[in-house]
Amino acid sequence: MPQVNRIKIFSYLPNPRIWKAQIAAAYCGVALEIIGDRPTALSGWLWDADARPLRPDEREYRTAQVTQGSRGFATPLVKTPAFLKAHPFGTVPAAFIGEGRIGIFESNSILRATVRMAEDAKGLYGTDSATASRIDSFLDEGLVFAREAQVYLLGLNAMTAELHQRMTEAATFYLQGIERALETTPFLAGDALTLCDIAFACDLGQFLRERFMINDELSPIHPPIAVPLLNQFPRTKAHLLRLGAEPHFAQHFGRFLEGLDER
């Protein structure tokens, strides 16, 4: 069996999805190696466990797989066979664990992997199997919401009534569930911070990027969704702002949540 002694994450930067692992790592003392570049620059990188910028003479990298970018990447991407073996869906963030370079994909799985590497997980994955399973339920539901938000944000410059309505419904469903959970406990899965609170803050924060991205000319036709909807769920909003003020969150969030406490 390969030694599991480190975790490396390759991604576009900054990326709220990898903030999940970074925040968890800070709480439980796990060291992460983060490598990457801005999204528009990753077409000039070799996608690999040892990802790096391609030199000018390597643009036709013979042992790599050139694929057309998708899900936010419009240009061809250079991925090695080893990368695609470890990451069969070919997406980022892409994590690699151990000398065997085991690939871990999807941000919530990378989040779980980070905490599993900790000598003391600080209760982030619960204290028993039942609570861990409840945490998993929130993480799975959050990925559904995050996928809808990604499609919506990528479509802001060519918004349709159908996409706007679909996002409104998806966000309403997700926020209703979060609000209901917070009616009885201060954190999503109980009385203490866990992985699902971390993932919630990062996924909702990503959706709230809408206010920085939306085209003002489209707003009268397809008005913003994120902030007006969040204001309808006071417990959810308060939980997000409380988490965002915690030092391990704040160092990544920066001004990400700025202005949300204003009505």
TIMI-914854 format. One record per residue: x, y, z of N, C-alpha, C, O in turn. Coordinates in steps of 0.05 Angstrom, whole numbers, plus 32768, in hexadecimal, padded with zeros to 4 digits. Layout:
BEGIN
XYZXYZXYZXYZ;...
***
This chain:
BEGIN
80117FE880008000800080008012801980008026801A800E;800A802D7FF0801A80467FF080198055800A800480538018;802D80638011802D80738029801B808B8025801D809A8011;8009808F80387FF880A78037800380BC80497FFD80BC8061;801580CC803F802380DF8050802080FC8048802C810E8054;801281018032800E811D802A7FF7811F80177FEE810B800C;7FED813780147FD7813C80017FDE81557FF17FE4816A7FFD;7FDD81527FD77FE281687FC57FC9816E7FB67FBB815C7FAD;7FC381887FB27FAA81907FA47FB281A27F8D7FBF81B77F91;7FAA819A7F757FAE81AB7F5D7F9381B77F557F7F81A87F53;7F9281D17F517F7881DE7F4B7F7D81F97F3E7F9382047F3F;7F6882047F337F6882217F2D7F6782307F487F5C82257F5B;7F7282477F487F7482577F617F6C82747F5C7F72827F7F46;7F5E82817F6F7F5382757F877F3B82647F817F2E82677F6D;7F3582517F937F1F823F7F8F7F1182397FAA7F1D822B7FBA;7EF982437FAE7EEB823D7FC87EE882207FCD7EE482187FE4;7EE9820F7FB87EE581F27FBD7EFD81E77FCC7EF981D47FDC;7F1581F17FC77F2B81E67FD77F2F81F47FF17F3E81EB8002;7F20820A7FF57F20821680107F16820280247F1E8202803C;7F0481F0801C7EF981DC802E7F0F81CD803B7F1181CB8054;7F2181C1802B7F3781B180357F4A81C280457F5581BA8059;7F4F81DA803B7F6281EC80497F5881F480657F6881F58078;7F3F81FA80677F33820180817F3481E980947F3D81EC80AB;7F2C81D2808A7F2D81BA809B7F4981B380A47F4E81AC80BB;7F5C81B680917F7881B080977F8381C280AD7F9281BA80BE;7F7A81DB80AD7F8381EE80C17F7881E780DD7F8681EA80F1;7F6081DC80DE7F5481D480F87F6281BC81037F6581BA811B;7F6981A980F27F73818F80FC7F90818A80F67F99817380FA;7F9F819E80ED7FBC819C80EB7FC6818B80D57FDB817D80D8;7FB9818B80BE7FC3817C80A77FD0818F80937FC581A5808E;7FE7818780887FF5819880757FEC819180597FEC817A8051;7FE581A5804A7FDD81A2802E7FF181B1801C7FFC81C58024;7FF581A68004800481B47FF07FF181BC7FDA7FE581AB7FCD;7FEE81D67FD57FDC81E07FC17FEC81EB7FAA7FFD81FC7FAE;7FE681E27F927FF381ED7F7A7FDE81F47F657FC981E77F64;7FE382087F557FD0820F7F407FD5822B7F377FE982387F3C;7FC082357F297FC3824F7F1C7FA682597F177F93824B7F1C;7FA582727F0D7F8A827C7F067F7E826B7EF07F8D825E7EE0;7F63826A7EEE7F5682587EDB7F60825B7EBE7F6482477EB0;7F6482747EB57F6B82787E997F88826F7E937F8F826C7E7C;7F98826A7EA87FB382627EA47FB782447EA47FCC823A7E9B;7FA382347EAD7FA782177EAF7FA982087E957FB281F17E94;7FA182157E7F7FA682097E657FC482087E5E7FCC81F97E4C;7FD482177E6C7FF182177E687FFF82067E7C801882087E7E;7FF081F57E8B7FFC81E47E9F7FFB81C77E957FE981BF7E85;800E81B77E9F800C819A7E9C7FFC818F7EB4800581927ECB;7FE581847EAF7FD481797EC47FDF815E7ECC7FDE814B7EBC;7FE9815C7EE47FF681437EED7FF881447F0C7FF281587F18;8000812E7F188006812E7F34801B81427F3B801A814E7F51;802E81467F298042815B7F2C803C81717F18804D81787F08;8024817C7F1A801B81917F07802E81A97F07803981B07F1C;803281B47EF0804481CB7EED803F81D97ED3803381CE7EC1;804781F37ED2804482017EB8805581F47EA2806C81EC7EA8;804A81F17E8B805981E67E74806D81FB7E6A806882137E69;808581F17E63809882037E56809082077E39808181F67E2E;8099821C7E2C809182217E10809682097DFE808782057DEB;80AC81FB7E0280B381E57DF080A381CB7DF780A781B77DEA;809181CC7E0B808181B57E13806481B87E0B805381A87E14;805D81CB7DFB804181CF7DF4803481B77DE6801C81B37DE7;804581A77DD9803C818F7DCC804581777DDD805281657DD2;803F81777DF6804881627E08803E81477E00802681417E01;805181367DF68049811E7DE8803C81087DF8802D80F87DEE;804281077E12803780F17E22801E80F97E31801380EA7E41;801481107E2B7FFC811A7E387FE481187E277FE581147E0F;7FCD811B7E347FB3811A7E277FA981377E257FA681457E39;7FA581407E0C7F9A815B7E087F7C81587E067F71814B7DF4;7F6D81657E187F5081647E187F4581807E167F5181947E1E;7F2D81827E0A7F20819B7E097F1581A27E247F0881927E31;7F1A81BB7E2D7F1081C37E477EF281C37E497EE481C87E35;7EE881BE7E617ECB81BE7E667EC681C87E827ED981CA7E92;7EAD81CD7E897EA681D57EA47EB881ED7EAE7EC481EC7EC3;7EB882027E9D7EC6821A7EA57EE0821E7E967EEC82347E98;7EEA820A7E877F03820D7E787EFD820C7E5A7EF281F87E51;7F0282227E4C7EFB82237E2F7F12821B7E1D7F0D82177E05;7F2A82187E277F4182117E177F4B81F57E1C7F4481E97E30;7F5A81EA7E097F6581CE7E0D7F7681CD7E267F8481E07E2D;7F7681B57E337F8581B17E4B7F9781997E477F9081857E3A;7FAF819A7E537FC381857E4F7FC481747E687FCE817D7E7D;7FBA815B7E667FB881497E7D7FC881307E777FC581237E62;7FD981287E8A7FE9810F7E867FD780F77E8A7FC380F87E97;7FDF80E07E7E7FD080C77E847FCF80C17EA17FBB80B77EAB;7FE480C77EB07FE480C17ECD7FCF80D27EDB7FC280C97EEE;7FCC80EB7ED27FB880FD7EDE7F9C80F17ED97F8C80F07EEB;7F9780E87EC07F7C80DE7EBA7F7780C37EC77F6080BB7ECB;7F8C80B47ECD7F89809B7EDB7F8080A17EF87F6F80937F03;7F8D80B47F047F8780BC7F207F6D80CB7F217F5E80C97F35;7F6780DB7F0C7F4F80EC7F0C7F3F80E67EF27F4180F57EDE;7F3080D17EF17F2280C97ED87F0F80DD7ECD7F0980DC7EB5;7F0580EF7EDD7EF381047ED37F03811D7ECA7EF7812E7EBD;7F1C811D7ED07F2E81327EC67F29814E7ED07F2F81617EC2;7F1E81517EE87F16816B7EF27F2981757F087F3981657F13;7F27818E7F0F7F34819A7F267F1E81A67F387F0981AE7F2E;7F2381A67F537F3C81A07F607F4281827F5F7F3081717F60;7F5C817C7F5C7F6681607F5A7F7A815C7F717F8E81697F72;7F7481497F827F8681437F997F9581297F947F8A81177F87;7FAD81287F9E7FBD81107F9C7FC781097FB87FD2811B7FC6;7FC480F07FC07FCB80E87FDB7FE080D27FD97FDE80BF7FC9;7FF580D47FE9800980BF7FEC801C80BD7FD4801980CA7FC0;803180AD7FD8804480A97FC38038809A7FAC8042809C7F95;8023808B7FB08015807E7F9B800380907F8A7FF880887F76;800280A97F937FF380BE7F857FD680B67F7F7FCD80B77F68;7FC980AE7F937FAD80A77F927F9D80C07F8D7FA180D47F9B;7F8C80C07F787F7D80D87F727F6380DA7F827F5480C77F84;7F5E80F17F8D7F4680F77F9C7F39810F7F8E7F4581247F8B;7F20810C7F857F1381217F767EF881287F847EED81187F93;7EED813F7F7D7ED6814C7F897EDE81587FA47EEB814C7FB5;7ED781717FA77EE181817FBE7ED981757FD97EE981777FEC;7EC181697FDB7EB9815E7FF57EC981457FFB7ECE813F8013;7ED081357FE77EE1811E7FEC7EFD81267FF47F0A811A8005;7F07813C7FE87F2281467FF07F208151800D7F33814D801C;7F0A815D80147F058166802F7F06814F80437F1381508057;7EF78139803C7EF78122804E7F14811680507F1C810F8066;7F21811480397F3C810880397F4F8118804B7F60810C8059;7F4C8132804B7F5E8143805B7F5A813D80797F6D813A8087;7F41813A80817F3B8135809E7F44811980A57F4D811480BC;7F40810680937F4980EA809A7F6780E8809E7F7080D580AB;7F7680FA80937F9380FA80977F9C810580B27FB3810380B9;7F8A811280C07F91811F80D97F95810B80EF7F8780F880F1;7FA9811181007FAC810181187F958106812C7F8C80F4813A;7F8C811E812C7F748126813D7F628136812B7F68814D8125;7F4B812A81237F39813881117F28814D811F7F18815A8111;7F2B815181397F1E816781477EFF816481457EF181788147;7EF5814C81417ED88148813F7ECC815281257EB481538122;7EDD815981117ED2816580F87EC1815080E87EB0815880D8;7EC6813780EC7EB7812280DE7EA4811580F27E9C80FE80EE;7E9D812281077E8B8117811B7E998106812F7EB18101812D;7E8A80FC81427E9680EB81577E8C80CE81567E9480BE8166;7E7A80C881437E7080AD81407E6780A981237E6580BD8114;7E618090811C7E5A808A81007E40809780F87E3D809F80E0;7E2D8099810A7E1480A681037E1780C380FC7E0C80CD80E8;7E2680D1810C7E2B80EE81077E3B80F180ED7E36810380DD;7E4F80E080E97E5F80E180D07E4D80DD80B87E5080EA80A3;7E3980CB80BA7E2780C780A47E1580DF809F7E0E80E58088;7E0D80EC80B47DFD810480B27E0D811A80A47E0381298093;7E26811C80AC7E388130809F7E3A812A80817E39813C8071;7E3D8110807A7E3E8108805E7E258111804F7E2781198038;7E0E810F805C7DF58117804F7DF5813580487DED813C8032;7DFF8145805A7E01816280547E158167803E7E118177802C;7E2C8158803E7E40815B802A7E368154800E7E3B81617FFA;7E26813E800D7E1B81357FF37E0781497FE97E0681507FD1;7DF681537FFA7DE281677FF27DEF81807FE97DE6818D7FD6;7E0581887FF67E1381A07FEF7E20819E7FD37E2181B27FC5;7E2981867FCB7E3581837FB17E2081867F9B7E2681917F86;7E07817E7FA07DF281827F8D7DED81A07F897DEB81A97F73;7DEB81AE7F9F7DE881CB7F9E7E0081D97F907DFC81EA7F7F;7E1881D07F977E3081DD7F8B7E3181D87F6D7E3A81EA7F5F;7E2981C17F647E2981BC7F477E1581CF7F397E1B81D97F24;7DFD81D27F447DEA81E57F387DF582017F387DF282107F25;7E0282097F4E7E0E82247F4F7E2482287F3B7E26823E7F2F;7E3482137F367E4982157F227E3D821A7F067E47822C7EF8;7E29820B7EFF7E1D820E7EE57E11822A7EE27E1382377ECD;7E0482337EF87DF8824D7EF87E0D82647EF47E0982757EE4;7E2282627F047E3682787F037E4482787EE87E4A828E7EDE;7E4982617EDD7E5582607EC27E43826B7EAD7E4C82737E97;7E29826B7EB27E1582747E9F7E0C82917EA27DF9829A7E94;7E1982A07EB47E0F82BB7EBA7E0F82CD7EA27DFE82DF7E9F;7E2382CA7E917E2582DC7E7A7E1282D57E637E1082E37E4F;7E0582BE7E657DF182B67E517DD982AA7E5F7DD182947E59;7DCF82B87E737DBA82AE7E847DA082A97E757D9882B97E64;7D9382947E7D7D78828E7E727D64828D7E897D6C82897EA0;7D4B82907E837D36828E7E977D3682727EA47D3182707EBC;7D3B825E7E947D3B82427E9E7D51823E7EB37D4D82327EC8;7D6A82477EAC7D8082447EBE7D7C82547ED87D83824B7EEE;7D72826C7ED57D6C827D7EEC7D5882707EFF7D5C82717F17;7D4382657EF37D2E82587F047D39823F7F117D3482397F28;7D4982307F027D5482177F0D7D66821D7F257D65820F7F39;7D7782327F237D8982397F397D7982437F517D7F823D7F68;7D6482537F4B7D53825D7F617D4782467F717D4782467F89;7D3D82327F637D31821B7F707D46820A7F7F7D4082017F95;7D5D82067F737D7281F67F807D7C82037F997D8081F67FAD;7D81821D7F977D8B822C7FAE7D76822D7FC57D7D822B7FDC;7D5D82317FBD7D4882327FD17D4682187FE07D4482177FF9;7D4782027FD17D4581E77FDE7D5C81E37FF17D5881D98007;7D7581EA7FE97D8C81E67FF97D8B81F780127D8F81EE8029;7D858211800F7D84822380267D6E821D80397D7182218051;7D588213802F7D42820A80417D4B81F480547D4581F3806C;7D5A81E080487D6481CA80587D7881D3806D7D7881CA8084;7D8A81E580657D9E81EF80787D9181FF808F7D9781FB80A6;7D7D820F80887D6F821F809C7D61820D80B07D61821280C8;7D5581F780A67D4681E580B77D5A81D780CA7D5481D380E1;7D7181CF80C07D8581C280D17D8E81D480E77D9381CB80FE;7D9181EE80E27D9B820080F57D86820981097D8C8218811C;7D6D820081067D588206811A7D5D81F881347D5482028149;7D6B81E181347D6E81D1814C7D8A81CF81567D8E81C7816D;7D9E81D481457DBA81D2814E7DCA81EA81447DC381F6812F;7DDF81F281527DEE820A814A7DFF820581317E0782188123;7E0681EC812C7E1581E481147E0481D081057DF181C58110;7E0B81CB80EC7DFA81BA80DB7DF5819E80E67DDF819480E4;7E0B819280F07E08817680F97E08817381177E0C815C8121;7E04818881257E04818681427E0E819F81507E0881B58148;7E1C819B81667E2481B181777E4181BB81727E4A81CD8180;7E4E81AF815E7E6A81B881597E6F81B9813B7E6081AD812B;7E8381C881337E8B81CA81177E9381AF810C7EA181A08119;7E8981A980F37E91819180E57E96819880C87E9481AE80BF;7E9E818380B97EA48186809D7E8D8193808D7E9181A2807B;7E74818C80957E5E819680857E5A81B480897E5081C28077;7E6281BF80A07E6181DD80A37E7681EA80917E7181FF8085;7E8E81DE80907EA381E8807F7E9A81E880617E9D81FC8053;7E9081D180587E8781CF803D7E7081E280367E7081EF8021;7E5E81E580497E4781F780467E51821480417E488221802E;7E63821D80527E6D8239804F7E7A823D80357E7782528028;7E8A822A802C7E99822E80137E87822C7FFA7E8A823B7FE7;7E7482197FFB7E6282167FE47E4F822D7FE27E4A82387FCC;7E4482367FF87E33824E7FF77E4282677FF07E3882787FE2;7E5B82697FFB7E6B82807FF47E7182817FD67E7182977FCA;7E75826A7FCA7E7A82697FAD7E6182737F9E7E6482837F8B;7E49826B7FA67E3182757F9A7E2D82937F9D7E2382A17F8B;7E36829D7FB47E3482BA7FB97E4782CB7FA87E4582E37FA9;7E5982BE7F997E6982CC7F867E5882D97F707E6182EB7F62;7E3F82D07F6E7E2D82DB7F5A7E2D82FA7F5A7E2D83077F45;7E2E83067F727E2B83237F747E4383317F697E4283497F62;7E5A83237F667E72832F7F5A7E73832A7F3C7E8283377F2E;7E6383177F327E65830E7F177E4E83167F057E5283177EEC;7E37831D7F107E1F83207F007E2183397EEE7E2C834D7EF6;7E1783357ED67E17834B7EC27DFF835D7EC97DE883557EC9;7E0583777ECE7DF0838A7ED67DDA838C7EC17DC383917EC8;7DE183887EA87DCD838A7E937DB983737E947DA383767E8B;7DC1835D7E9F7DAF83467EA17D9E83477EBA7D8983397EBC;7DA783567ECE7D9983567EE87D7B835C7EE77D6C834E7EF4;7D72836F7ED77D5583747ED77D45835C7ECB7D2E83587ED3;7D52834D7EB97D4483367EAD7D46831E7EBF7D3283107EC4;7D5E83187EC97D6383027EDA7D71830C7EF37D89830C7EF5;7D6183157F077D6D83227F1E7D7F830F7F2E7D7C82F77F2D;7D92831A7F3E7DA3830A7F4F7D9382F87F617D7D82FF7F6A;7D9F82E17F677D9182CD7F777D9D82CB7F937D8F82CA7FA7;7DB882CA7F947DC582C07FAC7DBF82D17FC57DB582C67FD9;7DC582EA7FC57DC282FA7FDD7DA582FE7FE57D9E82FA7FFC;7D9383057FD27D7783087FDA7D6B82EE7FE67D5B82EF7FF8;7D7482D77FDB7D6A82BE7FE67D7682B880017D6782AF8013;7D8F82BC80047D9C82B8801E7D8F82C880347D8C82BF804B;7D8682E0802E7D7A82F280417D5F82E6804C7D5582EF8060;7D5482D3803E7D3B82C680477D4082B0805B7D2D82A58067;7D5982AA80607D60829480727D73829E80887D8C829B8085;7D6982AB809D7D7A82B980B07D8E82A780BF7DA482AF80C4;7D85828E80C77D98827D80D57DAF827580C37DC6827480CB;7DA9826F80AA7DBD826780977DD1827E80927DE9827A8092;7DC78295808F7DD882AD808A7DEA82B280A37E0182B780A0;7DDE82B180BB7DED82B680D37E0382A080D67E1982A780DF;7DFD828880CF7E11827280D27E28827780BE7E3F827380C6;7E22827F80A67E36828480927E49829B809C7E618299809A;7E3D82B180A67E4D82C880AF7E5D82C180C87E7482CA80CA;7E5282B180D97E6182A880F17E79829780E97E8F829C80F3;7E75828480D77E8B827480CE7EA0828580C07EB8828280C4;7E97829780AF7EA982A880A07EBB82BA80B17ED082C280A8;7EB282BF80C97EC282D080DC7ED782C080EB7EE982CB80F7;7ED582A580EA7EE9829480F87F04829680E97F04829780D1;7F1A829880F87F34829C80EB7F3B828980D57F45829280C0;7F35826F80D87F3D825C80C37F2C826080AA7F3582598094;7F14826A80AD7F03827180967F0B828C808A7F0F828F8072;7F0F829F809C7F1382BB80937F2D82BE80827F2D82CF8070;7F4182AE80887F5A82B180797F5782A9805B7F6782B1804B;7F42829980557F3C8293803A7F2682A4802E7F2782AC8017;7F1282A9803E7EFA82B880347F0182D5802F7EF682E1801C;7F1382E1803F7F1982FD803B7F00830E803A7EF1830F804D;7EFC831C80237EE5832E80207ECE831F80127EBA832C8009;7ED0830580107EBC82F580027E9F82F9800B7E8C82F97FFC;7E9C82FD80267E82830080327E7B831D80387E6783228046;7E8C832F802F7E88834B80357E6D8355802C7E6483508016;7E608365803E7E47837180377E2E8360803C7E18836A8039;7E32834680437E1B833580467E0B833B805F7DF483348062;7E18834880737E0A834F808B7DFA836980897DED8372809C;7DFA837480707DEA838C806B7DCF8384805E7DD08372804D;7DBA839080657DA0838A80597D9883A080457D83839E8039;
***
